[in-house]
Amino acid sequence: MTVTIRPATAPDCVDVAAIYKHYVDNTVITFDYVSPTAAEWKIKRANLISQRLPFLVAEDEHRVVVGFAYVTHYREKQAFAWTVENTIYLDPAYTGRGYGRALMTGLLESVKESPAHRIVSVISDIPDSGSVPLHAKAGFYEVGRLRRVGFKHDSWVDCIIMQYDVVDSDRPPV
């Protein structure tokens, strides 16, 4: 497997939209009911870049975008300014082959260049999901569970909350 992790470009947003659409339409992994368009992804990407937050893609050996990851602010209140929430998705044909691990590693490295001290991940608790093990192997740890907080495809879904310490100290942010 050859994988390249790099910052997403505006043209990549077409592939990002296609990958995400699969999960919106077919799973409860995301709680979106309607998939954003490539144009909406371009706006999201530009906003994240303007906030010094990473938006990355993974390419296979043929330079095909097979996944994406980014972080957003966890909450808008000022005290949360140093906490971000991560998102990571792979084309379903590329799961379980190391692309997710490479993308997560790249994201964690990129976050070190941002003001973030903590990363929170909100993960749908569904059977056979690779997301919790992926996060755990990357150093995230479980901090809680939200019961039946999402309703999609005729079922209630729990969420597992995991956290990663970008800065492993209690020092105040600068």
CYANA upper distance limits for C-alpha pairs under 8 A (distance plus 0.5 A):
  1 MET  CA     60 ASP  CA      8.06
  1 MET  CA     61 GLU  CA      7.85
  1 MET  CA     97 ARG  CA      8.35
  1 MET  CA     98 GLY  CA      8.45
  2 THR  CA     60 ASP  CA      6.38
  2 THR  CA     61 GLU  CA      5.61
  3 VAL  CA     58 ALA  CA      6.93
  3 VAL  CA     59 GLU  CA      6.02
  3 VAL  CA     60 ASP  CA      5.32
  3 VAL  CA     61 GLU  CA      6.64
  3 VAL  CA     99 TYR  CA      7.33
  3 VAL  CA    102 ALA  CA      7.96
  4 THR  CA     58 ALA  CA      6.07
  4 THR  CA     59 GLU  CA      5.56
  4 THR  CA     60 ASP  CA      7.08
  4 THR  CA     61 GLU  CA      8.26
  5 ILE  CA     56 LEU  CA      7.17
  5 ILE  CA     57 VAL  CA      6.27
  5 ILE  CA     58 ALA  CA      5.12
  5 ILE  CA     59 GLU  CA      7.00
  5 ILE  CA    102 ALA  CA      7.79
  5 ILE  CA    103 LEU  CA      6.77
  5 ILE  CA    106 GLY  CA      6.88
  6 ARG  CA     56 LEU  CA      5.96
  6 ARG  CA     57 VAL  CA      6.16
  6 ARG  CA     58 ALA  CA      7.19
  7 PRO  CA     54 PRO  CA      7.67
  7 PRO  CA     55 PHE  CA      6.37
  7 PRO  CA     56 LEU  CA      4.83
  7 PRO  CA     57 VAL  CA      6.66
  8 ALA  CA     12 ASP  CA      6.52
  8 ALA  CA     13 CYS  CA      8.13
  8 ALA  CA     45 ARG  CA      8.16
  8 ALA  CA     55 PHE  CA      6.26
  8 ALA  CA     56 LEU  CA      5.36
  8 ALA  CA     57 VAL  CA      5.84
  8 ALA  CA     68 PHE  CA      8.46
  9 THR  CA     13 CYS  CA      7.63
 10 ALA  CA     42 LYS  CA      6.08
 10 ALA  CA     45 ARG  CA      8.05
 12 ASP  CA     16 VAL  CA      6.77
 12 ASP  CA     57 VAL  CA      8.38
 12 ASP  CA     65 VAL  CA      7.75
 13 CYS  CA     17 ALA  CA      6.41
 13 CYS  CA     38 ALA  CA      5.62
 13 CYS  CA     39 ALA  CA      7.97
 13 CYS  CA     41 TRP  CA      6.19
 13 CYS  CA     42 LYS  CA      6.40
 14 VAL  CA     18 ALA  CA      6.92
 14 VAL  CA     37 THR  CA      8.44
 14 VAL  CA     38 ALA  CA      5.38
 15 ASP  CA     19 ILE  CA      6.68
 15 ASP  CA     38 ALA  CA      8.47
 15 ASP  CA     65 VAL  CA      6.89
 15 ASP  CA     66 VAL  CA      8.44
 16 VAL  CA     20 TYR  CA      6.63
 16 VAL  CA     38 ALA  CA      7.88
 16 VAL  CA     41 TRP  CA      8.04
 16 VAL  CA     65 VAL  CA      8.29
 16 VAL  CA     67 GLY  CA      7.66
 16 VAL  CA     68 PHE  CA      7.15
 17 ALA  CA     21 LYS  CA      6.44
 17 ALA  CA     35 SER  CA      7.89
 17 ALA  CA     36 PRO  CA      7.06
 17 ALA  CA     37 THR  CA      6.48
 17 ALA  CA     38 ALA  CA      5.81
 17 ALA  CA     41 TRP  CA      7.37
 18 ALA  CA     22 HIS  CA      7.25
 19 ILE  CA     23 TYR  CA      7.79
 19 ILE  CA     66 VAL  CA      8.26
 19 ILE  CA     67 GLY  CA      7.69
 19 ILE  CA     89 TYR  CA      7.87
 19 ILE  CA     90 LEU  CA      7.30
 19 ILE  CA     91 ASP  CA      5.83
 19 ILE  CA     92 PRO  CA      8.45
 20 TYR  CA     24 VAL  CA      6.83
 20 TYR  CA     35 SER  CA      7.48
 20 TYR  CA     89 TYR  CA      7.53
 21 LYS  CA     25 ASP  CA      6.48
 21 LYS  CA     35 SER  CA      5.76
 21 LYS  CA     36 PRO  CA      8.21
 22 HIS  CA     26 ASN  CA      6.37
 22 HIS  CA     27 THR  CA      8.24
 23 TYR  CA     27 THR  CA      5.59
 23 TYR  CA     28 VAL  CA      7.82
 23 TYR  CA     29 ILE  CA      7.03
 23 TYR  CA     30 THR  CA      7.06
 24 VAL  CA     28 VAL  CA      7.80
 24 VAL  CA     29 ILE  CA      8.21
 24 VAL  CA     30 THR  CA      6.56
 24 VAL  CA     31 PHE  CA      7.84
 24 VAL  CA     32 ASP  CA      6.42
 24 VAL  CA     33 TYR  CA      6.58
 24 VAL  CA     34 VAL  CA      7.13
 24 VAL  CA     35 SER  CA      6.41
 25 ASP  CA     33 TYR  CA      7.85
 25 ASP  CA     34 VAL  CA      8.26
 25 ASP  CA     35 SER  CA      8.20
 27 THR  CA    153 HIS  CA      8.24
 28 VAL  CA    124 SER  CA      7.51
 28 VAL  CA    152 LYS  CA      6.63
 28 VAL  CA    153 HIS  CA      7.64
 28 VAL  CA    157 VAL  CA      7.98
 29 ILE  CA    123 ILE  CA      7.83
 29 ILE  CA    124 SER  CA      5.88
 29 ILE  CA    126 ILE  CA      8.26
 30 THR  CA    124 SER  CA      7.91
 31 PHE  CA    150 GLY  CA      7.12
 31 PHE  CA    151 PHE  CA      8.16
 31 PHE  CA    152 LYS  CA      7.28
 33 TYR  CA    152 LYS  CA      8.21
 36 PRO  CA     40 GLU  CA      6.22
 36 PRO  CA     41 TRP  CA      7.06
 37 THR  CA     41 TRP  CA      6.82
 38 ALA  CA     42 LYS  CA      6.70
 39 ALA  CA     43 ILE  CA      7.02
 40 GLU  CA     44 LYS  CA      6.81
 41 TRP  CA     45 ARG  CA      6.52
 42 LYS  CA     46 ALA  CA      6.68
 43 ILE  CA     47 ASN  CA      6.65
 44 LYS  CA     48 LEU  CA      6.71
 45 ARG  CA     49 ILE  CA      6.73
 45 ARG  CA     55 PHE  CA      6.99
 46 ALA  CA     50 SER  CA      6.67
 47 ASN  CA     51 GLN  CA      6.91
 48 LEU  CA     52 ARG  CA      6.89
 48 LEU  CA     53 LEU  CA      5.57
 48 LEU  CA     54 PRO  CA      7.20
 48 LEU  CA     55 PHE  CA      7.52
 48 LEU  CA     71 VAL  CA      8.40
 48 LEU  CA     72 THR  CA      7.51
 49 ILE  CA     53 LEU  CA      6.01
 49 ILE  CA     54 PRO  CA      7.03
 49 ILE  CA     55 PHE  CA      7.89
 52 ARG  CA    114 SER  CA      6.41
 53 LEU  CA     70 TYR  CA      7.95
 53 LEU  CA     71 VAL  CA      6.79
 53 LEU  CA     72 THR  CA      7.49
 53 LEU  CA    111 VAL  CA      7.53
 53 LEU  CA    114 SER  CA      6.53
 54 PRO  CA     70 TYR  CA      5.95
 54 PRO  CA     71 VAL  CA      6.78
 54 PRO  CA    107 LEU  CA      7.55
 54 PRO  CA    110 SER  CA      6.65
 54 PRO  CA    111 VAL  CA      7.10
 54 PRO  CA    114 SER  CA      8.43
 55 PHE  CA     68 PHE  CA      7.84
 55 PHE  CA     69 ALA  CA      6.32
 55 PHE  CA     70 TYR  CA      4.71
 55 PHE  CA     71 VAL  CA      7.46
 55 PHE  CA    107 LEU  CA      8.47
 56 LEU  CA     68 PHE  CA      6.02
 56 LEU  CA     69 ALA  CA      5.75
 56 LEU  CA     70 TYR  CA      6.61
 56 LEU  CA    103 LEU  CA      8.15
 56 LEU  CA    106 GLY  CA      8.34
 56 LEU  CA    107 LEU  CA      7.48
 57 VAL  CA     65 VAL  CA      6.94
 57 VAL  CA     66 VAL  CA      7.95
 57 VAL  CA     67 GLY  CA      6.09
 57 VAL  CA     68 PHE  CA      4.68
 57 VAL  CA     69 ALA  CA      6.89
 57 VAL  CA    103 LEU  CA      7.82
 58 ALA  CA     65 VAL  CA      6.14
 58 ALA  CA     66 VAL  CA      6.15
 58 ALA  CA     67 GLY  CA      5.58
 58 ALA  CA     68 PHE  CA      6.53
 58 ALA  CA     99 TYR  CA      7.63
 58 ALA  CA    102 ALA  CA      8.44
 58 ALA  CA    103 LEU  CA      6.65
 59 GLU  CA     63 ARG  CA      5.56
 59 GLU  CA     64 VAL  CA      5.58
 59 GLU  CA     65 VAL  CA      4.90
 59 GLU  CA     66 VAL  CA      6.09
 59 GLU  CA     67 GLY  CA      7.79
 60 ASP  CA     64 VAL  CA      5.99
 60 ASP  CA     65 VAL  CA      7.20
 60 ASP  CA     66 VAL  CA      7.10
 66 VAL  CA     90 LEU  CA      6.30
 66 VAL  CA     91 ASP  CA      5.69
 66 VAL  CA     94 TYR  CA      7.24
 67 GLY  CA     88 ILE  CA      7.99
 67 GLY  CA     89 TYR  CA      5.98
 67 GLY  CA     90 LEU  CA      4.50
 67 GLY  CA     91 ASP  CA      6.23
 67 GLY  CA     99 TYR  CA      8.20
 67 GLY  CA    100 GLY  CA      8.16
 67 GLY  CA    103 LEU  CA      8.18
 68 PHE  CA     88 ILE  CA      6.29
 68 PHE  CA     89 TYR  CA      6.07
 68 PHE  CA     90 LEU  CA      7.05
 68 PHE  CA    103 LEU  CA      7.73
 69 ALA  CA     86 ASN  CA      7.72
 69 ALA  CA     87 THR  CA      5.84
 69 ALA  CA     88 ILE  CA      4.71
 69 ALA  CA     89 TYR  CA      6.98
 69 ALA  CA    103 LEU  CA      7.32
 69 ALA  CA    104 MET  CA      7.91
 69 ALA  CA    107 LEU  CA      7.23
 70 TYR  CA     86 ASN  CA      6.29
 70 TYR  CA     87 THR  CA      5.94
 70 TYR  CA     88 ILE  CA      7.25
 70 TYR  CA    107 LEU  CA      7.41
 71 VAL  CA     84 VAL  CA      6.43
 71 VAL  CA     85 GLU  CA      5.80
 71 VAL  CA     86 ASN  CA      4.79
 71 VAL  CA     87 THR  CA      6.64
 71 VAL  CA    111 VAL  CA      8.49
 72 THR  CA     84 VAL  CA      5.87
 72 THR  CA     85 GLU  CA      5.88
 72 THR  CA     86 ASN  CA      7.09
 73 HIS  CA     80 PHE  CA      8.27
 73 HIS  CA     81 ALA  CA      7.51
 73 HIS  CA     83 THR  CA      6.89
 73 HIS  CA     84 VAL  CA      4.92
 73 HIS  CA     85 GLU  CA      6.61
 74 TYR  CA     80 PHE  CA      7.30
 74 TYR  CA     81 ALA  CA      8.47
 74 TYR  CA     83 THR  CA      6.21
 74 TYR  CA     84 VAL  CA      5.01
 74 TYR  CA     85 GLU  CA      5.49
 74 TYR  CA    120 VAL  CA      7.76
 75 ARG  CA     80 PHE  CA      6.42
 75 ARG  CA     81 ALA  CA      8.20
 75 ARG  CA     83 THR  CA      8.37
 75 ARG  CA     84 VAL  CA      8.39
 76 GLU  CA     80 PHE  CA      7.34
 76 GLU  CA     81 ALA  CA      7.92
 77 LYS  CA     81 ALA  CA      7.70
 81 ALA  CA    116 ALA  CA      8.07
 82 TRP  CA    115 PRO  CA      6.53
 82 TRP  CA    116 ALA  CA      4.92
 82 TRP  CA    117 HIS  CA      5.77
 82 TRP  CA    118 ARG  CA      7.07
 82 TRP  CA    173 PRO  CA      7.95
 83 THR  CA    116 ALA  CA      5.98
 83 THR  CA    117 HIS  CA      6.51
 83 THR  CA    118 ARG  CA      5.29
 83 THR  CA    119 ILE  CA      6.24
 83 THR  CA    120 VAL  CA      7.67
 84 VAL  CA    116 ALA  CA      6.84
 84 VAL  CA    118 ARG  CA      6.88
 84 VAL  CA    119 ILE  CA      5.38
 84 VAL  CA    120 VAL  CA      6.63
 85 GLU  CA    119 ILE  CA      5.88
 85 GLU  CA    120 VAL  CA      5.15
 85 GLU  CA    121 SER  CA      6.03
 85 GLU  CA    122 VAL  CA      8.18
 86 ASN  CA    119 ILE  CA      7.05
 86 ASN  CA    120 VAL  CA      6.98
 86 ASN  CA    121 SER  CA      6.10
 87 THR  CA    121 SER  CA      7.94
 88 ILE  CA    100 GLY  CA      8.23
 88 ILE  CA    103 LEU  CA      8.37
 88 ILE  CA    104 MET  CA      8.01
 89 TYR  CA    100 GLY  CA      8.25
 90 LEU  CA     94 TYR  CA      6.87
 90 LEU  CA     95 THR  CA      6.82
 90 LEU  CA     99 TYR  CA      8.17
 90 LEU  CA    100 GLY  CA      7.27
 91 ASP  CA     95 THR  CA      7.47
 94 TYR  CA     99 TYR  CA      7.36
 95 THR  CA     99 TYR  CA      7.47
 95 THR  CA    100 GLY  CA      7.49
 96 GLY  CA    100 GLY  CA      8.14
 96 GLY  CA    130 GLY  CA      8.31
 98 GLY  CA    102 ALA  CA      6.80
 99 TYR  CA    103 LEU  CA      6.59
100 GLY  CA    104 MET  CA      6.50
100 GLY  CA    134 LEU  CA      7.85
101 ARG  CA    105 THR  CA      6.60
101 ARG  CA    134 LEU  CA      7.12
101 ARG  CA    138 ALA  CA      8.15
102 ALA  CA    106 GLY  CA      6.71
103 LEU  CA    107 LEU  CA      6.62
104 MET  CA    108 LEU  CA      6.63
104 MET  CA    138 ALA  CA      7.71
105 THR  CA    109 GLU  CA      6.75
105 THR  CA    138 ALA  CA      7.72
106 GLY  CA    110 SER  CA      6.64
107 LEU  CA    111 VAL  CA      6.60
108 LEU  CA    112 LYS  CA      7.20
108 LEU  CA    166 VAL  CA      8.28
109 GLU  CA    113 GLU  CA      8.05
110 SER  CA    114 SER  CA      7.75
111 VAL  CA    115 PRO  CA      8.32
111 VAL  CA    116 ALA  CA      7.15
111 VAL  CA    166 VAL  CA      8.08
112 LYS  CA    116 ALA  CA      7.70
112 LYS  CA    166 VAL  CA      7.14
116 ALA  CA    166 VAL  CA      7.42
116 ALA  CA    167 VAL  CA      8.44
117 HIS  CA    165 ASP  CA      6.78
117 HIS  CA    166 VAL  CA      5.42
117 HIS  CA    167 VAL  CA      5.40
117 HIS  CA    168 ASP  CA      8.38
117 HIS  CA    173 PRO  CA      8.37
118 ARG  CA    163 GLN  CA      7.44
118 ARG  CA    164 TYR  CA      6.21
118 ARG  CA    165 ASP  CA      5.26
118 ARG  CA    166 VAL  CA      5.83
118 ARG  CA    167 VAL  CA      7.44
119 ILE  CA    163 GLN  CA      6.06
119 ILE  CA    164 TYR  CA      5.52
119 ILE  CA    165 ASP  CA      7.02
119 ILE  CA    166 VAL  CA      7.53
120 VAL  CA    161 ILE  CA      7.46
120 VAL  CA    162 MET  CA      6.26
120 VAL  CA    163 GLN  CA      5.01
120 VAL  CA    164 TYR  CA      7.02
121 SER  CA    160 ILE  CA      8.49
121 SER  CA    161 ILE  CA      6.21
121 SER  CA    162 MET  CA      5.56
121 SER  CA    163 GLN  CA      6.65
122 VAL  CA    159 CYS  CA      6.57
122 VAL  CA    160 ILE  CA      6.34
122 VAL  CA    161 ILE  CA      5.30
122 VAL  CA    162 MET  CA      7.10
123 ILE  CA    131 SER  CA      7.60
123 ILE  CA    132 VAL  CA      7.69
123 ILE  CA    159 CYS  CA      5.69
123 ILE  CA    160 ILE  CA      5.59
123 ILE  CA    161 ILE  CA      6.88
123 ILE  CA    162 MET  CA      8.31
124 SER  CA    157 VAL  CA      7.07
124 SER  CA    158 ASP  CA      6.50
124 SER  CA    159 CYS  CA      4.99
124 SER  CA    160 ILE  CA      6.86
125 ASP  CA    129 SER  CA      8.16
125 ASP  CA    157 VAL  CA      7.20
125 ASP  CA    158 ASP  CA      5.88
125 ASP  CA    159 CYS  CA      5.72
125 ASP  CA    160 ILE  CA      6.55
126 ILE  CA    157 VAL  CA      8.15
130 GLY  CA    134 LEU  CA      6.51
131 SER  CA    135 HIS  CA      6.64
132 VAL  CA    136 ALA  CA      6.56
133 PRO  CA    137 LYS  CA      6.53
134 LEU  CA    138 ALA  CA      6.89
135 HIS  CA    139 GLY  CA      7.00
135 HIS  CA    140 PHE  CA      5.77
135 HIS  CA    141 TYR  CA      8.27
135 HIS  CA    162 MET  CA      8.28
136 ALA  CA    140 PHE  CA      5.30
136 ALA  CA    141 TYR  CA      6.50
139 GLY  CA    164 TYR  CA      6.83
140 PHE  CA    162 MET  CA      6.33
140 PHE  CA    163 GLN  CA      5.58
140 PHE  CA    164 TYR  CA      5.01
140 PHE  CA    165 ASP  CA      8.27
141 TYR  CA    162 MET  CA      5.68
141 TYR  CA    163 GLN  CA      5.93
141 TYR  CA    164 TYR  CA      7.14
142 GLU  CA    160 ILE  CA      7.62
142 GLU  CA    161 ILE  CA      6.35
142 GLU  CA    162 MET  CA      4.71
142 GLU  CA    163 GLN  CA      6.94
143 VAL  CA    160 ILE  CA      8.46
143 VAL  CA    161 ILE  CA      6.16
143 VAL  CA    162 MET  CA      5.94
143 VAL  CA    163 GLN  CA      7.16
144 GLY  CA    160 ILE  CA      6.58
144 GLY  CA    161 ILE  CA      5.53
144 GLY  CA    162 MET  CA      7.60
145 ARG  CA    158 ASP  CA      7.57
145 ARG  CA    159 CYS  CA      6.15
145 ARG  CA    160 ILE  CA      5.04
145 ARG  CA    161 ILE  CA      6.17
146 LEU  CA    158 ASP  CA      6.10
146 LEU  CA    159 CYS  CA      5.59
146 LEU  CA    160 ILE  CA      6.98
146 LEU  CA    161 ILE  CA      8.10
147 ARG  CA    157 VAL  CA      7.72
147 ARG  CA    158 ASP  CA      5.07
147 ARG  CA    159 CYS  CA      7.13
148 ARG  CA    156 TRP  CA      5.58
148 ARG  CA    157 VAL  CA      5.37
148 ARG  CA    158 ASP  CA      5.10
148 ARG  CA    159 CYS  CA      8.13
149 VAL  CA    156 TRP  CA      7.48
149 VAL  CA    157 VAL  CA      6.69
149 VAL  CA    158 ASP  CA      6.41
149 VAL  CA    159 CYS  CA      7.68
150 GLY  CA    156 TRP  CA      6.12
150 GLY  CA    157 VAL  CA      5.51
150 GLY  CA    158 ASP  CA      7.29
151 PHE  CA    155 SER  CA      6.05
151 PHE  CA    156 TRP  CA      5.01
151 PHE  CA    157 VAL  CA      6.59
152 LYS  CA    156 TRP  CA      7.19
152 LYS  CA    157 VAL  CA      8.12
